[in-house]
Amino acid sequence: MKGFNNPNPFADMPKSVKKTLRYIIQDVDSLEKLAQIETLMNGFIQDRKIVLEKQQYKDQNS
């Protein structure tokens, strides 16, 4: 796994993830905006997690 032993895993993140995190750290100025981003990101993460879990299950049982 890339970056597993790296003390700064942020360094190994794709540029788009870095930009998103920087936006959250530097530009989010309200709890409401942060909550909107959190809800959106969690939704996408959960959807992707379901797809990957199904794929892993399929691969293990092939």
Secondary structure, 3 states (H helix, E strand, C coil): CCCCCCCCHHHHCCHHHHHHHHHHHHHCCCHHHHHHHHHHHHHHHHHHHHHHHHHHHHHHCC
